[in-house]
Amino acid sequence: MMKKALVALAFSGMALSAQAATLLSEGFDNVGNLTSQGWVLSNASAPPGSTSWFQGVETIFPAYSGDAGSYAAANYNNAGAGGIINNWLITPEFATGATGATVSFWLRAAVDPGFSDQLSFGFSNGSSALNAFSMSTPVTIGTDGWVRYAFDVAASGNARFAVQYTGSADLAAYVGIDSLSIDAIGDATAVPEPTTMAILFAGVMGLAMSRRRKRG
């Protein structure tokens, strides 16, 4: 099973880029419309809170691109007081093609001293069931500007990509995601480019993560 295969983690200092065709592009202009476009929003937090994924609040911080509120956001109210956040944002199903695909997007968290926000990331083989995803170790999201993350799925076949907001509700604040793109990796020779960090998942599908900061 793919979930069992995606278990080995390693760190790398570069990611690969190549010619690509866009399979999906989402600017989160209307978060309320996502489910009608094949997205799955699933809040499995315990106990349940009063929010799920919602339209970005421009007064907390503006979007990476587009209108100031055009990003998807989530906050500590995803779970009740003393609870554990487990809130999922899952892409529509896509076909990676013979050479795989790259999922990229921008993340940012609110400045709230004493609190922090954590996200995990992963792929399934096209299923939207939460237990079908192989997820990364949670990452603490920075508060001093939007940061670009990129993940590679290396094998061909159907897939979905998931972002999971996780951690203690009492320690969380507010997090946003913007400008998500899924691009098929082309056949051209890949050109290495430096990144601040990459995580490689070995198995049926490889998953690599890189980050690039944009202050603002």
Z-matrix of the N, CA and C atoms (Angstrom, degrees):
N
C 1 1.458
C 2 1.525 1 108.99
N 3 1.383 2 114.90 1 146.85
C 4 1.452 3 118.76 2 -177.12
C 5 1.517 4 111.09 3 -63.82
N 6 1.350 5 117.53 4 -38.07
C 7 1.452 6 119.86 5 -177.84
C 8 1.516 7 111.49 6 -59.88
N 9 1.321 8 117.01 7 -40.34
C 10 1.453 9 120.86 8 -179.79
C 11 1.523 10 111.86 9 -73.82
N 12 1.346 11 115.84 10 -27.06
C 13 1.459 12 119.21 11 -177.04
C 14 1.517 13 111.81 12 -77.13
N 15 1.341 14 117.64 13 -29.41
C 16 1.460 15 120.76 14 -175.62
C 17 1.519 16 110.14 15 -87.86
N 18 1.319 17 117.11 16 71.49
C 19 1.453 18 119.94 17 -174.64
C 20 1.515 19 113.80 18 -124.15
N 21 1.315 20 119.19 19 -23.20
C 22 1.464 21 121.12 20 -175.04
C 23 1.517 22 110.10 21 -84.75
N 24 1.324 23 117.79 22 130.97
C 25 1.453 24 123.06 23 179.38
C 26 1.516 25 109.81 24 -114.25
N 27 1.332 26 115.88 25 140.62
C 28 1.458 27 120.22 26 174.49
C 29 1.509 28 107.73 27 -145.98
N 30 1.310 29 117.61 28 155.80
C 31 1.447 30 121.80 29 178.11
C 32 1.530 31 109.92 30 -104.42
N 33 1.329 32 114.73 31 143.87
C 34 1.449 33 121.02 32 -179.02
C 35 1.513 34 109.14 33 -138.19
N 36 1.322 35 117.24 34 155.47
C 37 1.454 36 121.06 35 -177.69
C 38 1.501 37 115.10 36 -98.88
N 39 1.329 38 119.07 37 4.12
C 40 1.457 39 120.24 38 179.29
C 41 1.514 40 110.27 39 -151.91
N 42 1.344 41 114.21 40 158.43
C 43 1.451 42 121.39 41 174.32
C 44 1.515 43 107.67 42 -121.13
N 45 1.321 44 116.91 43 166.58
C 46 1.450 45 120.99 44 -179.31
C 47 1.518 46 109.82 45 -108.60
N 48 1.326 47 115.40 46 140.05
C 49 1.449 48 120.10 47 174.59
C 50 1.515 49 108.70 48 -124.49
N 51 1.322 50 116.71 49 148.83
C 52 1.454 51 121.60 50 -178.65
C 53 1.516 52 108.39 51 -152.99
N 54 1.319 53 116.59 52 171.03
C 55 1.447 54 120.90 53 175.11
C 56 1.520 55 108.97 54 -57.79
N 57 1.337 56 116.46 55 141.42
C 58 1.455 57 118.88 56 -172.77
C 59 1.516 58 110.65 57 -146.75
N 60 1.348 59 115.84 58 154.86
C 61 1.451 60 123.47 59 171.81
C 62 1.517 61 107.60 60 -112.87
N 63 1.328 62 117.20 61 134.40
C 64 1.456 63 121.07 62 -176.79
C 65 1.522 64 110.48 63 -75.78
N 66 1.345 65 115.71 64 125.30
C 67 1.459 66 122.11 65 178.10
C 68 1.520 67 111.31 66 -94.32
N 69 1.327 68 117.23 67 -30.93
C 70 1.461 69 122.09 68 -179.40
C 71 1.517 70 108.32 69 -156.55
N 72 1.325 71 116.32 70 140.09
C 73 1.459 72 121.47 71 176.70
C 74 1.523 73 108.07 72 -138.50
N 75 1.342 74 116.95 73 126.99
C 76 1.455 75 120.66 74 -176.88
C 77 1.534 76 109.90 75 -136.87
N 78 1.334 77 115.06 76 120.98
C 79 1.454 78 120.85 77 178.70
C 80 1.515 79 113.82 78 -99.16
N 81 1.338 80 117.76 79 -1.13
C 82 1.458 81 123.69 80 177.58
C 83 1.532 82 112.36 81 58.18
N 84 1.341 83 115.18 82 41.03
C 85 1.460 84 120.19 83 175.48
C 86 1.525 85 111.19 84 -69.77
N 87 1.347 86 117.16 85 -28.32
C 88 1.459 87 121.49 86 -178.30
C 89 1.523 88 108.35 87 -142.35
N 90 1.334 89 116.74 88 89.64
C 91 1.465 90 121.24 89 -177.35
C 92 1.526 91 110.73 90 -63.10
N 93 1.330 92 117.47 91 -33.23
C 94 1.454 93 121.08 92 179.54
C 95 1.512 94 113.92 93 -64.10
N 96 1.327 95 116.93 94 -17.58
C 97 1.472 96 122.01 95 -178.63
C 98 1.524 97 113.08 96 -93.91
N 99 1.319 98 118.77 97 -5.36
C 100 1.465 99 121.27 98 -171.06
C 101 1.527 100 112.50 99 -60.99
N 102 1.335 101 117.76 100 -42.04
C 103 1.467 102 119.34 101 -176.06
C 104 1.520 103 111.67 102 -64.04
N 105 1.320 104 117.75 103 -31.50
C 106 1.467 105 120.25 104 178.40
C 107 1.524 106 112.03 105 -71.47
N 108 1.334 107 117.09 106 -13.31
C 109 1.464 108 122.94 107 179.03
C 110 1.526 109 112.23 108 -103.17
N 111 1.340 110 117.35 109 11.73
C 112 1.460 111 121.00 110 175.95
C 113 1.510 112 115.50 111 97.92
N 114 1.331 113 118.02 112 -2.39
C 115 1.446 114 121.05 113 175.88
C 116 1.532 115 110.11 114 -73.80
N 117 1.330 116 116.16 115 154.39
C 118 1.460 117 121.80 116 175.25
C 119 1.523 118 108.05 117 -119.98
N 120 1.339 119 116.82 118 122.37
C 121 1.460 120 123.19 119 174.75
C 122 1.518 121 106.84 120 -111.46
N 123 1.316 122 116.93 121 115.36
C 124 1.460 123 121.29 122 -173.27
C 125 1.520 124 110.20 123 -133.25
N 126 1.314 125 116.60 124 110.48
C 127 1.460 126 121.55 125 178.64
C 128 1.525 127 108.71 126 -100.19
N 129 1.339 128 115.75 127 103.33
C 130 1.468 129 121.83 128 -179.62
C 131 1.522 130 110.81 129 -104.87
N 132 1.342 131 117.53 130 25.25
C 133 1.461 132 121.73 131 -178.52
C 134 1.527 133 110.76 132 -63.86
N 135 1.337 134 115.49 133 153.51
C 136 1.456 135 120.86 134 -178.99
C 137 1.530 136 110.32 135 -135.10
N 138 1.346 137 117.49 136 123.03
C 139 1.464 138 125.55 137 -9.40
C 140 1.527 139 110.04 138 -71.26
N 141 1.346 140 117.42 139 160.03
C 142 1.463 141 120.00 140 -178.95
C 143 1.525 142 111.25 141 -60.54
N 144 1.332 143 115.25 142 145.34
C 145 1.457 144 120.97 143 177.43
C 146 1.508 145 111.39 144 -103.00
N 147 1.318 146 115.48 145 -163.41
C 148 1.465 147 120.99 146 -175.83
C 149 1.516 148 113.76 147 -99.29
N 150 1.347 149 118.72 148 -4.87
C 151 1.465 150 121.67 149 -179.18
C 152 1.520 151 110.50 150 -130.33
N 153 1.331 152 115.03 151 163.08
C 154 1.466 153 122.53 152 170.05
C 155 1.527 154 106.10 153 -128.94
N 156 1.327 155 118.88 154 -135.92
C 157 1.459 156 121.24 155 170.17
C 158 1.525 157 107.25 156 -82.70
N 159 1.316 158 117.32 157 137.10
C 160 1.459 159 121.21 158 -176.49
C 161 1.521 160 110.09 159 -143.44
N 162 1.329 161 116.19 160 172.42
C 163 1.460 162 120.92 161 -179.27
C 164 1.520 163 110.62 162 -65.61
N 165 1.328 164 116.65 163 138.41
C 166 1.451 165 121.13 164 -178.44
C 167 1.520 166 113.45 165 -57.97
N 168 1.325 167 116.06 166 146.31
C 169 1.471 168 122.82 167 -179.74
C 170 1.523 169 107.90 168 -101.22
N 171 1.323 170 116.48 169 108.71
C 172 1.462 171 120.27 170 -172.55
C 173 1.515 172 113.14 171 -66.31
N 174 1.326 173 118.26 172 -23.36
C 175 1.460 174 119.95 173 179.67
C 176 1.526 175 112.13 174 -75.52
N 177 1.341 176 117.56 175 -17.19
C 178 1.472 177 120.19 176 174.78
C 179 1.516 178 108.86 177 -82.31
N 180 1.326 179 117.55 178 -52.22
C 181 1.457 180 123.19 179 165.21
C 182 1.519 181 107.38 180 -162.91
N 183 1.354 182 117.72 181 151.58
C 184 1.460 183 120.92 182 -178.14
C 185 1.528 184 112.02 183 -80.48
N 186 1.325 185 115.67 184 163.50
C 187 1.463 186 122.50 185 178.64
C 188 1.524 187 110.94 186 -61.91
N 189 1.335 188 114.37 187 159.49
C 190 1.466 189 119.24 188 174.00
C 191 1.521 190 110.35 189 -65.73
N 192 1.345 191 116.98 190 -39.84
C 193 1.461 192 121.23 191 178.71
C 194 1.520 193 109.17 192 -147.13
N 195 1.317 194 116.78 193 160.94
C 196 1.451 195 121.59 194 179.72
C 197 1.522 196 111.59 195 79.48
N 198 1.336 197 115.78 196 -159.30
C 199 1.453 198 120.83 197 178.90
C 200 1.524 199 110.26 198 -59.72
N 201 1.315 200 116.28 199 154.18
C 202 1.471 201 120.96 200 -171.60
C 203 1.519 202 113.25 201 -59.56
N 204 1.333 203 118.18 202 -31.46
C 205 1.452 204 120.77 203 -178.95
C 206 1.514 205 114.13 204 -100.66
N 207 1.326 206 117.89 205 13.54
C 208 1.472 207 121.17 206 -174.27
C 209 1.531 208 111.71 207 -87.74
N 210 1.335 209 115.46 208 66.20
C 211 1.466 210 122.20 209 171.86
C 212 1.518 211 107.90 210 -151.57
N 213 1.323 212 116.61 211 162.32
C 214 1.457 213 122.02 212 177.19
C 215 1.515 214 108.92 213 -92.54
N 216 1.330 215 116.78 214 137.55
C 217 1.455 216 121.70 215 -176.93
C 218 1.524 217 110.93 216 -131.70
N 219 1.319 218 114.99 217 159.10
C 220 1.460 219 122.72 218 173.65
C 221 1.518 220 107.35 219 -147.56
N 222 1.347 221 117.12 220 158.39
C 223 1.463 222 118.77 221 -178.34
C 224 1.523 223 112.04 222 -146.36
N 225 1.324 224 114.95 223 -176.42
C 226 1.465 225 121.76 224 -175.06
C 227 1.523 226 112.68 225 -60.21
N 228 1.330 227 117.94 226 -21.49
C 229 1.456 228 121.02 227 178.85
C 230 1.527 229 113.11 228 -75.89
N 231 1.329 230 117.80 229 3.01
C 232 1.470 231 119.96 230 172.64
C 233 1.526 232 111.27 231 -61.00
N 234 1.335 233 116.90 232 -27.67
C 235 1.470 234 122.26 233 176.49
C 236 1.522 235 108.29 234 -127.44
N 237 1.328 236 115.74 235 157.69
C 238 1.451 237 120.13 236 177.21
C 239 1.517 238 111.56 237 -70.49
N 240 1.309 239 115.88 238 167.15
C 241 1.465 240 121.29 239 179.71
C 242 1.518 241 110.48 240 -55.02
N 243 1.342 242 116.00 241 132.05
C 244 1.452 243 121.48 242 -178.46
C 245 1.508 244 114.19 243 79.27
N 246 1.334 245 117.49 244 1.96
C 247 1.462 246 121.51 245 -175.85
C 248 1.512 247 114.03 246 -92.21
N 249 1.335 248 115.23 247 -178.72
C 250 1.461 249 123.51 248 179.01
C 251 1.516 250 108.85 249 -114.82
N 252 1.340 251 115.68 250 125.33
C 253 1.462 252 121.16 251 178.74
C 254 1.523 253 109.76 252 -75.21
N 255 1.327 254 116.01 253 136.20
C 256 1.468 255 122.54 254 177.34
C 257 1.525 256 107.38 255 -150.48
N 258 1.328 257 116.07 256 70.19
C 259 1.457 258 122.68 257 -171.18
C 260 1.526 259 109.95 258 -114.26
N 261 1.344 260 116.38 259 124.59
C 262 1.456 261 122.83 260 -170.28
C 263 1.527 262 112.01 261 -111.84
N 264 1.331 263 114.81 262 139.11
C 265 1.459 264 123.45 263 171.44
C 266 1.525 265 106.49 264 -122.64
N 267 1.342 266 117.32 265 112.43
C 268 1.462 267 122.47 266 -169.38
C 269 1.528 268 109.42 267 -120.13
N 270 1.326 269 116.48 268 130.07
C 271 1.466 270 121.12 269 -178.97
C 272 1.528 271 111.54 270 -70.16
N 273 1.328 272 116.72 271 163.10
C 274 1.466 273 119.39 272 167.20
C 275 1.529 274 110.29 273 -60.70
N 276 1.315 275 116.62 274 160.75
C 277 1.458 276 121.13 275 176.98
C 278 1.526 277 109.74 276 -67.56
N 279 1.338 278 116.45 277 140.88
C 280 1.459 279 120.88 278 177.83
C 281 1.521 280 109.44 279 -140.14
N 282 1.328 281 116.40 280 158.63
C 283 1.459 282 122.31 281 177.68
C 284 1.511 283 108.89 282 -104.18
N 285 1.324 284 116.47 283 126.07
C 286 1.458 285 120.40 284 -173.59
C 287 1.521 286 113.78 285 -76.99
N 288 1.323 287 118.64 286 -25.36
C 289 1.445 288 120.25 287 -173.90
C 290 1.514 289 112.06 288 81.31
N 291 1.306 290 117.00 289 176.72
C 292 1.464 291 121.67 290 -172.14
C 293 1.515 292 113.08 291 -66.92
N 294 1.337 293 117.60 292 -26.11
C 295 1.462 294 120.19 293 -174.00
C 296 1.520 295 113.58 294 -107.90
N 297 1.327 296 117.58 295 8.86
C 298 1.454 297 120.27 296 176.64
C 299 1.514 298 113.30 297 86.87
N 300 1.336 299 116.04 298 -172.71
C 301 1.460 300 121.67 299 -177.07
C 302 1.524 301 109.67 300 -150.39
N 303 1.328 302 114.54 301 161.12
C 304 1.462 303 122.20 302 176.25
C 305 1.521 304 109.63 303 -118.81
N 306 1.324 305 116.45 304 130.82
C 307 1.460 306 122.27 305 172.59
C 308 1.527 307 107.45 306 -105.19
N 309 1.327 308 117.27 307 125.01
C 310 1.463 309 120.66 308 179.27
C 311 1.524 310 109.68 309 -131.58
N 312 1.334 311 116.06 310 151.98
C 313 1.459 312 121.53 311 -178.32
C 314 1.519 313 108.01 312 -168.35
N 315 1.343 314 115.84 313 172.68
C 316 1.460 315 122.08 314 -178.47
C 317 1.524 316 109.71 315 -118.92
N 318 1.337 317 116.92 316 139.80
C 319 1.456 318 123.01 317 -177.98
C 320 1.523 319 110.67 318 -128.19
N 321 1.330 320 114.52 319 150.97
C 322 1.461 321 120.58 320 175.78
C 323 1.530 322 108.33 321 -158.66
N 324 1.318 323 117.09 322 145.92
C 325 1.464 324 122.23 323 175.98
C 326 1.528 325 109.66 324 -118.51
N 327 1.327 326 115.27 325 159.23
C 328 1.466 327 120.77 326 -179.10
C 329 1.525 328 110.92 327 -76.96
N 330 1.317 329 114.91 328 150.00
C 331 1.463 330 120.80 329 174.04
C 332 1.525 331 107.88 330 -80.01
N 333 1.316 332 116.21 331 112.35
C 334 1.466 333 121.90 332 -179.88
C 335 1.525 334 106.76 333 -149.07
N 336 1.336 335 117.80 334 91.60
C 337 1.471 336 121.38 335 -172.75
C 338 1.529 337 112.74 336 -51.24
N 339 1.329 338 114.54 337 133.54
C 340 1.450 339 120.75 338 179.88
C 341 1.519 340 114.19 339 91.45
N 342 1.338 341 117.19 340 -5.87
C 343 1.459 342 121.52 341 -179.17
C 344 1.527 343 109.38 342 -126.00
N 345 1.332 344 116.91 343 158.63
C 346 1.458 345 121.55 344 178.12
C 347 1.517 346 109.11 345 -153.53
N 348 1.328 347 115.71 346 160.98
C 349 1.461 348 122.04 347 -176.38
C 350 1.515 349 110.29 348 -123.57
N 351 1.332 350 116.38 349 136.85
C 352 1.456 351 122.02 350 -176.86
C 353 1.526 352 111.14 351 -123.35
N 354 1.335 353 114.55 352 139.49
C 355 1.461 354 121.98 353 176.36
C 356 1.518 355 109.87 354 -129.02
N 357 1.329 356 115.99 355 147.77
C 358 1.463 357 123.03 356 169.71
C 359 1.524 358 107.89 357 -117.26
N 360 1.347 359 116.44 358 161.41
C 361 1.458 360 121.64 359 -175.57
C 362 1.525 361 109.50 360 -139.52
N 363 1.324 362 116.67 361 148.80
C 364 1.460 363 118.12 362 177.86
C 365 1.512 364 113.74 363 -175.71
N 366 1.329 365 115.18 364 174.12
C 367 1.454 366 123.94 365 -179.06
C 368 1.524 367 111.06 366 -118.65
N 369 1.326 368 115.45 367 153.01
C 370 1.460 369 122.20 368 165.24
C 371 1.525 370 107.61 369 -119.68
N 372 1.322 371 116.23 370 177.28
C 373 1.468 372 120.60 371 177.94
C 374 1.524 373 111.95 372 -89.97
N 375 1.326 374 116.85 373 24.51
C 376 1.459 375 123.04 374 179.14
C 377 1.516 376 112.76 375 114.96
N 378 1.315 377 117.07 376 -14.23
C 379 1.458 378 121.11 377 178.43
C 380 1.528 379 109.91 378 -76.57
N 381 1.347 380 115.89 379 148.24
C 382 1.457 381 120.62 380 174.88
C 383 1.525 382 112.16 381 -99.59
N 384 1.337 383 117.72 382 1.66
C 385 1.466 384 120.93 383 177.09
C 386 1.529 385 109.20 384 -65.58
N 387 1.322 386 117.21 385 134.27
C 388 1.458 387 120.33 386 -174.82
C 389 1.523 388 112.48 387 -60.81
N 390 1.333 389 117.14 388 -35.19
C 391 1.468 390 119.78 389 -178.83
C 392 1.522 391 112.71 390 -78.52
N 393 1.339 392 118.02 391 0.78
C 394 1.465 393 121.26 392 177.58
C 395 1.521 394 112.20 393 -88.20
N 396 1.330 395 117.63 394 -8.95
C 397 1.462 396 121.40 395 -175.36
C 398 1.529 397 111.46 396 -94.08
N 399 1.318 398 114.98 397 138.90
C 400 1.458 399 121.75 398 169.36
C 401 1.521 400 107.15 399 -97.10
N 402 1.348 401 116.72 400 117.49
C 403 1.452 402 121.12 401 -169.28
C 404 1.526 403 112.03 402 -110.38
N 405 1.319 404 115.43 403 150.34
C 406 1.460 405 122.04 404 176.75
C 407 1.524 406 110.43 405 -75.85
N 408 1.309 407 115.60 406 168.51
C 409 1.459 408 121.29 407 168.82
C 410 1.527 409 108.77 408 -64.10
N 411 1.333 410 119.46 409 139.09
C 412 1.470 411 120.79 410 -179.92
C 413 1.527 412 112.72 411 -55.93
N 414 1.321 413 115.18 412 142.26
C 415 1.462 414 123.61 413 179.66
C 416 1.524 415 108.56 414 -116.12
N 417 1.324 416 117.64 415 133.82
C 418 1.460 417 121.68 416 175.67
C 419 1.520 418 109.07 417 -80.38
N 420 1.321 419 116.97 418 126.72
C 421 1.464 420 122.21 419 -174.06
C 422 1.527 421 109.93 420 -87.40
N 423 1.323 422 115.73 421 135.44
C 424 1.454 423 121.50 422 -178.04
C 425 1.514 424 113.27 423 -71.40
N 426 1.329 425 116.25 424 158.61
C 427 1.461 426 122.37 425 -175.32
C 428 1.523 427 114.17 426 -113.23
N 429 1.337 428 118.79 427 -3.83
C 430 1.463 429 119.87 428 -172.80
C 431 1.517 430 113.53 429 -104.44
N 432 1.321 431 118.16 430 24.27
C 433 1.455 432 121.75 431 177.59
C 434 1.509 433 111.44 432 147.74
N 435 1.333 434 116.73 433 162.78
C 436 1.461 435 121.65 434 177.39
C 437 1.524 436 110.19 435 -69.89
N 438 1.326 437 116.61 436 139.25
C 439 1.459 438 123.55 437 179.67
C 440 1.522 439 108.82 438 -123.91
N 441 1.328 440 115.92 439 132.84
C 442 1.468 441 120.73 440 178.73
C 443 1.523 442 110.20 441 -86.12
N 444 1.336 443 116.50 442 132.30
C 445 1.458 444 124.01 443 174.47
C 446 1.524 445 108.31 444 -117.31
N 447 1.332 446 117.24 445 142.59
C 448 1.467 447 121.32 446 178.12
C 449 1.517 448 109.65 447 -137.82
N 450 1.329 449 115.92 448 132.98
C 451 1.461 450 122.59 449 -179.56
C 452 1.520 451 109.41 450 -124.80
N 453 1.325 452 116.82 451 136.41
C 454 1.464 453 122.31 452 178.33
C 455 1.522 454 110.38 453 -106.43
N 456 1.322 455 115.89 454 132.61
C 457 1.456 456 121.07 455 168.75
C 458 1.526 457 105.78 456 -107.89
N 459 1.325 458 116.71 457 118.65
C 460 1.453 459 121.47 458 -163.64
C 461 1.523 460 114.63 459 -89.81
N 462 1.325 461 118.66 460 -21.73
C 463 1.461 462 120.36 461 -174.62
C 464 1.520 463 110.89 462 -101.49
N 465 1.326 464 116.84 463 161.76
C 466 1.453 465 121.22 464 179.80
C 467 1.522 466 110.14 465 -84.44
N 468 1.335 467 115.75 466 156.38
C 469 1.455 468 120.79 467 178.04
C 470 1.511 469 111.23 468 132.38
N 471 1.332 470 116.08 469 -179.46
C 472 1.456 471 121.22 470 178.38
C 473 1.529 472 109.98 471 -79.80
N 474 1.319 473 115.79 472 149.85
C 475 1.460 474 120.44 473 -178.12
C 476 1.514 475 109.93 474 -156.09
N 477 1.307 476 115.44 475 161.25
C 478 1.460 477 124.57 476 164.79
C 479 1.520 478 107.22 477 -131.78
N 480 1.325 479 115.63 478 150.93
C 481 1.463 480 121.64 479 177.42
C 482 1.516 481 108.59 480 -114.49
N 483 1.322 482 116.91 481 139.18
C 484 1.459 483 121.44 482 -177.73
C 485 1.518 484 111.76 483 -126.26
N 486 1.331 485 115.14 484 142.60
C 487 1.456 486 123.86 485 168.46
C 488 1.522 487 106.40 486 -113.09
N 489 1.327 488 117.00 487 126.20
C 490 1.459 489 122.10 488 -178.92
C 491 1.525 490 109.58 489 -116.60
N 492 1.333 491 116.33 490 118.38
C 493 1.465 492 122.15 491 172.82
C 494 1.524 493 106.40 492 -82.81
N 495 1.331 494 116.94 493 126.73
C 496 1.458 495 119.58 494 -169.56
C 497 1.525 496 110.64 495 -143.27
N 498 1.324 497 115.92 496 171.09
C 499 1.458 498 121.35 497 177.38
C 500 1.521 499 112.60 498 109.49
N 501 1.315 500 115.45 499 -179.42
C 502 1.463 501 122.22 500 -179.24
C 503 1.524 502 110.80 501 -71.77
N 504 1.327 503 116.58 502 130.21
C 505 1.463 504 120.37 503 177.76
C 506 1.524 505 110.99 504 -62.73
N 507 1.313 506 117.31 505 -32.85
C 508 1.456 507 121.04 506 -178.11
C 509 1.524 508 112.62 507 -70.83
N 510 1.344 509 117.31 508 -16.95
C 511 1.467 510 121.24 509 -179.17
C 512 1.523 511 112.28 510 -107.86
N 513 1.333 512 117.70 511 -4.32
C 514 1.463 513 122.18 512 -176.23
C 515 1.522 514 111.09 513 -91.32
N 516 1.337 515 116.33 514 165.63
C 517 1.465 516 121.52 515 178.61
C 518 1.535 517 109.78 516 -132.00
N 519 1.338 518 117.11 517 -88.12
C 520 1.473 519 121.60 518 -172.41
C 521 1.518 520 107.72 519 -159.79
N 522 1.331 521 117.03 520 135.31
C 523 1.464 522 121.84 521 -177.73
C 524 1.520 523 110.06 522 -138.63
N 525 1.345 524 116.97 523 148.66
C 526 1.454 525 121.84 524 179.65
C 527 1.514 526 112.35 525 -130.91
N 528 1.342 527 115.29 526 152.16
C 529 1.472 528 122.83 527 175.77
C 530 1.521 529 108.36 528 -130.13
N 531 1.322 530 116.78 529 139.03
C 532 1.463 531 121.11 530 -176.11
C 533 1.523 532 110.53 531 -143.81
N 534 1.324 533 115.37 532 157.49
C 535 1.473 534 124.75 533 169.31
C 536 1.526 535 112.98 534 50.31
N 537 1.324 536 116.46 535 60.78
C 538 1.466 537 121.54 536 177.81
C 539 1.518 538 109.80 537 -86.04
N 540 1.329 539 115.65 538 134.36
C 541 1.457 540 121.81 539 178.78
C 542 1.523 541 109.94 540 -136.99
N 543 1.328 542 116.75 541 138.07
C 544 1.463 543 122.11 542 172.69
C 545 1.517 544 107.18 543 -115.40
N 546 1.329 545 116.57 544 121.21
C 547 1.461 546 122.49 545 -174.72
C 548 1.518 547 110.44 546 -124.86
N 549 1.324 548 115.90 547 129.64
C 550 1.460 549 120.55 548 175.29
C 551 1.516 550 108.77 549 -69.14
N 552 1.331 551 116.82 550 132.62
C 553 1.457 552 120.95 551 178.48
C 554 1.518 553 108.65 552 -75.42
N 555 1.343 554 116.77 553 127.94
C 556 1.453 555 121.18 554 -176.28
C 557 1.512 556 112.80 555 -78.20
N 558 1.308 557 114.94 556 178.72
C 559 1.455 558 121.32 557 -178.21
C 560 1.517 559 112.82 558 -85.93
N 561 1.317 560 117.11 559 -7.34
C 562 1.463 561 119.47 560 -178.79
C 563 1.523 562 110.42 561 -65.54
N 564 1.317 563 115.89 562 156.60
C 565 1.461 564 120.17 563 178.02
C 566 1.519 565 110.07 564 -61.85
N 567 1.297 566 116.49 565 128.40
C 568 1.461 567 120.98 566 -177.75
C 569 1.521 568 110.20 567 -68.98
N 570 1.331 569 114.90 568 142.11
C 571 1.463 570 121.22 569 179.30
C 572 1.522 571 107.96 570 -112.24
N 573 1.335 572 118.76 571 121.55
C 574 1.469 573 119.44 572 -179.06
C 575 1.514 574 111.20 573 -69.59
N 576 1.336 575 116.41 574 140.35
C 577 1.455 576 120.60 575 172.88
C 578 1.521 577 108.45 576 -131.40
N 579 1.348 578 117.91 577 142.73
C 580 1.468 579 119.65 578 -177.60
C 581 1.521 580 110.94 579 -67.45
N 582 1.315 581 116.46 580 146.45
C 583 1.454 582 122.72 581 174.94
C 584 1.513 583 107.79 582 -139.36
N 585 1.323 584 116.21 583 166.74
C 586 1.451 585 119.08 584 179.49
C 587 1.509 586 112.00 585 -78.88
N 588 1.348 587 117.94 586 -29.71
C 589 1.453 588 119.99 587 179.62
C 590 1.512 589 109.47 588 -163.35
N 591 1.337 590 116.21 589 146.40
C 592 1.460 591 120.57 590 171.98
C 593 1.504 592 108.46 591 -140.70
N 594 1.325 593 116.86 592 142.83
C 595 1.452 594 122.56 593 176.82
C 596 1.520 595 107.60 594 -120.92
N 597 1.315 596 116.48 595 128.37
C 598 1.455 597 121.62 596 -177.59
C 599 1.515 598 109.86 597 -110.83
N 600 1.316 599 117.03 598 126.45
C 601 1.451 600 123.01 599 175.12
C 602 1.522 601 107.42 600 -101.59
N 603 1.356 602 117.50 601 120.57
C 604 1.454 603 121.36 602 179.14
C 605 1.519 604 109.09 603 -87.52
N 606 1.334 605 116.29 604 146.07
C 607 1.449 606 119.59 605 177.18
C 608 1.509 607 110.44 606 147.45
N 609 1.314 608 116.43 607 -156.27
C 610 1.454 609 121.75 608 -179.16
C 611 1.512 610 110.28 609 -59.33
N 612 1.344 611 116.39 610 -40.35
C 613 1.462 612 121.43 611 175.23
C 614 1.522 613 107.98 612 -122.88
N 615 1.338 614 117.38 613 133.92
C 616 1.451 615 120.71 614 177.29
C 617 1.510 616 109.14 615 -92.53
N 618 1.327 617 116.89 616 141.35
C 619 1.453 618 122.42 617 -179.22
C 620 1.515 619 108.71 618 -126.26
N 621 1.341 620 117.04 619 119.63
C 622 1.460 621 120.56 620 179.74
C 623 1.507 622 109.09 621 -119.49
N 624 1.326 623 117.68 622 142.65
C 625 1.457 624 121.91 623 -179.68
C 626 1.515 625 109.95 624 -124.75
N 627 1.337 626 116.41 625 132.96
C 628 1.454 627 120.75 626 173.05
C 629 1.513 628 108.84 627 -131.68
N 630 1.328 629 116.82 628 157.34
C 631 1.449 630 120.83 629 -178.41
C 632 1.518 631 109.71 630 -131.34
N 633 1.328 632 116.74 631 139.88
C 634 1.457 633 121.56 632 174.86
C 635 1.516 634 107.92 633 -139.48
N 636 1.305 635 117.97 634 129.20
C 637 1.464 636 122.37 635 -171.47
C 638 1.515 637 112.20 636 -91.24
N 639 1.345 638 115.89 637 141.81
C 640 1.444 639 122.36 638 167.66
C 641 1.519 640 107.28 639 -125.85
N 642 1.293 641 118.02 640 113.76
C 643 1.465 642 120.72 641 -179.32
C 644 1.514 643 109.80 642 -78.00
N 645 1.328 644 115.58 643 149.43
C 646 1.454 645 120.33 644 178.55
C 647 1.504 646 110.91 645 149.88
